[in-house]
């Protein structure tokens, strides 16, 4: 295999004056990680959109999974715990005060010893089946925010009365483990969907989850997580499923590092087949540290949930920078949005819709995300880049190089020049840009090729993707 490299000259300009020129190298021989795909959680939007008319479901799923859409291939199915139907320990629709009634998840049992009510959660199931139909290579994970209410100390799936304390009673560890595995077995036996991973925790080290809260949540301290894994692992193994355990889905990379160290010291890392982390709070030193820890342990890594507030394209590009930091420093195999559709705003979603009215449209964030997800495809390799505002990836057969270039500055335009160091030509370069006034627009203006140097302008507050078909043999 021939190696090829590009030297990137970043020229930052304000007005007409060049302020700075810096050189960076992108080398196809310096692979950081193999890319398995982009994804999103199914809760809570799927529980609403799964009730829509079929033709509308078809369209929003097409936008989500098609190669010309978001090109997402990884999806996280939420196993609902289910609140007390008689509301004996929390008020009716208490989740409506925060995350909205969409956060009310159905459980498959109403009490210990109850039969499974598999007809429940039909909407999320319908979306999952539609995804598999349109994307046969889809990868699914099952995850839990809370055990059913009757297993908890508080009697409420929002959390313990004290959010810093566990809510699953120890005497229900085994029953909860069976509950999770039984749901996984049901989807395999009835629908032929075998979850790649099962995640029993969600941001469990935090004190976010409390009785009467705005969504399902359950605190587990690290020792409780370790104890529960020792219960869950043999039950999952005896099920005959090929599903493996993922953990621990902490909200911050700092918590994730702490959980990893606790698991390692307790000797339970062999029970975990994949490490999941969220990056709501993260810095690049901690991202790098967690990557090194999982790599040394030989455990695959996912960035399984994130999102961010803000306003307009500035907020969208801020999250794009977090995405780049995650991919470059954390080096996960897959990267996940939290929500696909929201009813309000344009930051925590890529589609804004009305769940009752069945109306929907793409927002700017859709196109910002597309700049990465449409072109950095499953099976590509992520390459090392020195510039924190760039991502680089190369196809498996080394015939396509993808460069994603971010300029989130509000006032300064950038120019970038690519100097082809080891091959003689660049064929049929294509460039796409999303800015305040453009949505994944194919661009020709501002690109020039002189000898082996390709130059492109990056307007203020924009994200640009270059797709470079390579001729490494020339």
N, C-alpha and C positions, 0 to 999 in steps of 0.2 A: 504494500500500500504506500503510495506516495504521500508525503506530507506537504501541505501548503499553508501559507500564513499570510496575514495581512498586517501591515503596520498602519494604525489608525492615528491620524493627526487631528486632534480636536482644536478647532480654532474658535474661541469664544469672542463674539463681537458685540459691542453695544453701539448702535448706530452704524457708522461706516468704518470705525476704527477697530483694528484687531487688537484685542487686549492680551491674548495668551495663546500659545500654540504648544500642545503637549502630544507626545507620541505614545501610542499603545499598540500592543501586539495581540492579534487573535490567531492562534495556531491550532489547526485541526488535529494536530497530534497531541494536544493537551486536553484530554477529555476529563471533565470534572465528574459527571454522573450520566448514567443512561436514563433517558426520559420515558416514563411510562404513561403520563397523561395528565390532563386537566380535569377538574371535577367540581361538584357542588353537592351540598346536602339537599335531601328531598324534603325535610321538614323545614318550614311549615307550609311552604307554597304548594307542595304536591297534594297535601290533604285538602286543599281548597280547589285547585285547578283540576284535580281528578274527578270533580263533580260536573265539569263543564261539558258542553256539546263536543262530540267526537272530532268534528272538523277543526275546532279551535285547539283542542288538545294536540291534534296532529301538527298544527302549525307551530305552536310554541315548543314542542319537542323537536321539530325539525330545526328551528332556530338554535336550539340548544346543542344538538348532537351532530348535525351535518358538517362535512368537511368545509363547506362554504359558510357555515355559521360559526358558533363558538367552538365547535369541534371537541366538545367535552366527551370523555369516555369513562369517567369514574364518578360513582354516585353513592351517597351515604343514606341508607334507609334507617329511619328512627323507629325503634321498638318502643311503643308507648307503654307507660306504666299504667296510666288511667287513674283518675281521681275518684274519691268516694262518691258514688251516685246519690247518696243521701246527704252529702255535705255536712257530716256531723262534726268535722274539725276544721272546716274552712268555709268561707262564704261561696255561694253559687257564682260561677263565672269570675272568680277572683283573678284569673289570668287576663281578663279583658281590660283591667286597669293599666296594664303595662304593655306586654307584647301583642295583645289582642286575642280575640276568641280563636284565631287560627292556631294559637299555641296549646289549645286544649286537645291533647292526644288521647285517643281511645286505648284502653287496655284490653287485653284478650281474656281477662278473668275479673270477676267482681268480688271474689272472696277466696280464701284458701280452701282448696278442695273443689272449687267450681270447675265445670267443664270449660274447654276453650271455645270462645265465640269467634270463630275464624272469619265470620262475615264482617267483622269490624275492620276499620282502617281500609275499606275498599278503595277509597280515593287515592291514597298514597300507593297502594298496590297497583292500581290501574296505570298510574304514571310510570311506575317501575317496569311494568310489562310493556308499555308503549315504548319506553327507552330501549328495552332489549330488542323489540321488533325492528326499530329503526337503526339500532346500533348493536349488532350481534356480538361485537367484541367488548361490550360494556363490562366494567368491573364494579361489583357492588360490595359495600361494607354495611354491616348491621351495627347500630350503636344505640346505647341507652342513656337517657338523661336521668331517669329515676326508676326505681322498682315500683310495683303497684302499691297503692296507698295502704293496703292492709298488712304490708310487710314493714311499714315505717313506724318510727317512734311517735311522730306527730299525727299520723292518720291523714297526712296531706302530702301529695307528690311535689309540692313546691319546695319542701325541705323541712328541716328540723325547726322547732321554735327558736333555737339558737343556731344561726347559720354556720357557726364554726364547729358544730358537732355532727357526727354521723347521723344519718336518718334510717338506714337499713338496720333492723334488729339482727344481731348475730344469729339468733335461732332460725332466721329465714335465709341465711346465706345459701344453703343447699337448694332450697325451694326456688330462690331467685335464679340461681345458676341453671336449674332445669327449665325455668320459664324462658330464659334467653335462648337456650339451646333448642327447646321445643319449637320456638318461633322459627329459628333457622331451619330446622328439619321440615317444618310445614312448607316453607317456600321451596325447599328442594324437592320434596315429595309431590307437591301439588302442581307447582309451576316450573319445575326444573331450574330454578334459580339457586345456585349455591354461592353463598356469600364467601368472598375471599377471606374476610376478616370479621371478627366479632369484637367490638369495643364495649366493655361493660361500664366505663366511666366517662364523665364529661366535666372537665374543669372542677374536679372533685376536691382539690386541695384549697379551693377558695371558700370564702364565707358568703358567696353570692346567693345561696339557695336557702330560703326560709319559708316557714309555714304561711300559707296564704299569698305566696309570691306570684310573679308574673309569668312563670313557665315551670315546666318540670325540671327539677334539679335535686342533686343528692350529694352531700358532702361525704367523702371518705378520707380519713387521714391516711398517710402513706402506709402505716402498719396495717390498717384495715384493708387497703387495696391489696397488699401482699397476702393477707390471710384469705381474702376472697378469691384471688387468682389460684391459690392452692386448692380451693374447693371447685372452681370452675374448670380448671384444666383437665382433670380426669373425666369429668362428666362430658366435656366436649370431645375428648378423645374416644370415649366409649360410644358416642353417637354414630360413628361411622362417617361423619362429614369430613371433608378435607379442609374445612374452615379453620383458621388459626386465630389466636388471640392477638389483638392489638391493644396498646395502652400508651400513655395514660391520658392523652387529650387534655393536658393542662392549658389554662388560658395564656400563660406566659412561658417563654423559653426558660426563664429562671426557675419556675416551678417544675418545668419538664426535666431540667438538669437535676434538681433535687430528687424528683421521683425516680429518675434513672439510677442515681447513686444509691437510693434506698433499696430499690429492687436488686441491684448488683450486690450490695452488702448482705442482703437477705438470701441471696442465691436463687432468686426466682426468675432471673432474666431468661433462662432456658425455656420457661413457660410462655414467653412472649415472642411471637413470630414477626411482629412489626411494631415499630415505635411511631406513635402519632403525637404531634404537638400542634398547638395553635400559636399564632404569632401576633396576638393583640398587643402584647408587650414584648419587645425584643430589641436587642442591639446586636451588632454584627459580631462582636467578640463572643457573646453567648451562643449565637447561631453557629459559629465555627466550632465552639467547644462541644455543643450537642452533636454536631455532625461527626466530630472526631470520636466521641464516645460510642455512638452507634456503629460507626465504621469499624472500630477496634473490636466491638462485640459481634460483628457480622450480622447486625440486625437492620433490615430495610427501614427507611424513614419516609414518612409522609408529613407534609404540612396540611393538616386535615381541616383547618377552619381559620378564616380571618375575614375581616371587613373593617371599614373605617368610615367615619363621618366626614363632614366638610361641606363645601358648597361648590357647585358647578364643576367645570373641568379641572379646576385647581385641586379639589378633593379627589377626583377620579385619578389624576396623575400622581397625587400623593400615595394612593394605594398602589399604583403601578410601580412606584419606587420601592414600596415594601415588597411587592412581588419580586422585583429584581434582587433585592437584598436577600429574600428567602431563597431564591433559586441559586444565587451566586455563593452565599455563605453557609446557609443551612444545608444546601445540596440535597433536597428531597427527591424522591423518584416521582412524586405527584404533588400537585398544588390545588387547593380547594377553596372556592368561594363559600360563604355561609348561606347566602340566599340568592336564588335566581330571580324571583319576583317579589316585589313589595308594593303596597298600595300607596305609599307616600315617599317622596324624595327620589333622588337619583344617585345615591351614594352606596347604599347597602344592597343594591340590586343591579341587574343589567336589563331587566324588563320591569316596567311599572304597569300595574293593572288594577282592575276593580274586580275583586273576587266574586261579588254578587252579580255585577253587571256583565261579567265575562268580556270585558274590554281590556286591551293591553297594547303596549307599544314599546319599542326599543328606546332606551335612553343612551346618553352619550357614553356611559360606562360600558355598555355593550361593545361599542366599537373600540374603546380603549383596551378592553380585555382581548378582543379579537386580534389586535396587533401582535399579541403573543400566541394565543391559543390556536389560531387558525394556521399559523405558519410553523411553529415549533411543534412538530407532530409526534405522536406516539412512536417510539422506536428510534427517534433522533438521539444524538449525544449532545449534552451541554458542554461547551468549551470554556476554557479559562479566559477571562477578560480582566484587564486591569482597571478599566473605567467603571465606576459604580453605576453609571447611567446607561449601561449597555448589557444586553444579553446576546450570546452567540450560540448557535447550534448547527450541527451538520447532520445530514441524512446518513442512514446506515451504509449506503453504497458510496458515500462520499462524493456525490455529484451535485449537491445543493448546500449552500451555506446561507443561513438566516441570521441577520443582524437586526436587533431591535434597539432603537436609539431614542432616549428620552431627553426632552428639554422641558423641565417643569418650571423654569424661570418665567416670570410674568413679563419681563421687559426686554431681555437680551435674546438675540438670535444667535444660533450656533452654525458653524460650517464644519463638516467632517470630511476628511480626505482619507481614502483607503489606498495604500500602496501595496500592490501585489508583489510579494517578494520572491516567490518561487515558481510561479507558472506564468505563461506568456499572455494570457488573455482572460477577460471576464465576458461571458456570453449572456446576452439578453437579460440584463439586470431589470428587475421590476421593483418598484417602490410604492409603498402605501402609507398614507398619513391620516391621523386623526388629530384635529385641533378644534378650537372653538367654533370654526366655520366649516370643518370637513369631517366626514364620517367614513373612515377606511377608503379614502379617495386614492385612486391610482394616480401617481404624479410623474411628470416628466420634467417640468420646470424646476430649475435649481439643481439639476443633476448634470454633471459634465464628466467626460472621460478623456483624459489626455495621457497617451502612452499607457502605462500600467496604473495610473492613479485615477480613482473614481472619487469625485467630490459631490457632496449633497448638502443642501441648506436645511437647517432645522429651525423652523419658526419658534417664537416664544410660545410656551404652553402647548407643546405638541409631542406626539409620539409617532415615530416613523419606523417602518419595517422594510428592510432590503432583502430581497430573495435573489441570490446569486447562483445561477446554474454554473457549475464548475467544469473545466476541462483539464483535469490534473495531468493528463498524459501529454499535453502539448508543451 
